[in-house]
Amino acid sequence: MESITVDELKKKILDSNPVNIVDVRTNEETEMGVIPGAKTIPMNEIPDNLKEFNKNDTYYIVCAAGSRSAKVVSYLEEQGVHAVNVEGGMNAWGEEGTVIDNI
């Protein structure tokens, strides 16, 4: 499974590369904030939202700590989607003092 650190993801965002970030936490969790530009699709809704994933793109999957996102990455890979796990999730993102958007 491919993975990326929050520092590496932050660099991709700052380099202005189009970055597809999907936050798979629950709606209650994402109310506390998300990575700017991230799309929110709770983990249990991923199978019903496969149409949201273009098989020609790369998706960076984030949760709270990296466990749920790893499961989603495995599932998406089985569906032919290129997905990358964000190590440490939003816990690591917050520890870096990185900006979050409140929704």
N, C-alpha and C positions, 0 to 999 in steps of 0.2 A: 504494500500500500504506500502510495506516495504521500508525503506530508510536507508541511511548511511551518516555519516558526512565525510568531506574530511579527517579529522584526522583519522577516523576509516579505510577509504580506504587506506590511506598512510601506516598505520600499516600493513594491509593485504599485500600490495605490498612489504614492507620491510621484512616481515616474509617469503618471498619467496614462498608464496602460489601461485599456478597458479591463476591469477585473469583475468577474461574476462571483459575488459572495452570497452564500445562502446560509442563513441562521436557522438552525433546526430546533431551537429551544421552544418551550411552550409560550403561548401568548402572554401569560403572566410574567414569564422571565424577560421576554423582549420588551415589555412595557418599561423595564428599568433602563433600557437603552440598547442600541445596536451599533455595529460598525457603520459609519456613513456609507450610504449606497447599497447596503445589504438588503437582499430580499428575504422576507421571513416566511418559511414554510415549516411548521412544526414537524418533527420526525415522523409522527404517526400519519401525517398527511402526504408524505413524499410519494408513496405508490399511486395515489390518486392525482398527483400533479406532475407525472413524468413528462407531460407535454410541455412543461415549462423549461425542460432541459434540452438544449440543442446538442446533438452528438458531435458537432464540429467545434464546440467550445470547451473551455476548462472551467470548472466550478470549484471554488474554495469553500469547504463546508465547515461551519463553526457551531459549537454548542457552548455549554458552560465550562467544561474542563477538557474535552477532547474524546470522551468515551462514546457518547451518542453519535457524534460526527463521524467517528471511525466506522461505526456500524452502517451509517448512511452512505459513506464512501464505498464500502464493500458492496452494498446493495446497488448503488448507481453503476459501479464498475460491471456488475453482473448484467446490467441493462444496456451496456455499451456506452455509458457516459463517462467522460474523463473527469474524475473528481479527485480533489486533494484535501486531506485532513489538516485542519489548523491545530497544531499542537498546543495544548494548554487552554484552548478556547478563550472565552470572554474573561475568565479569571486571569489568564496571562495578559490579555489585551489591557485589562484594567490596571494590572501591576506595572505595566509599561507607562501608565499615565496617558494613554492614547485617547483621543477624542471619541466619544460615542454620541449618537443622535438619539434624542428621546422621541418616542413615537406615541 
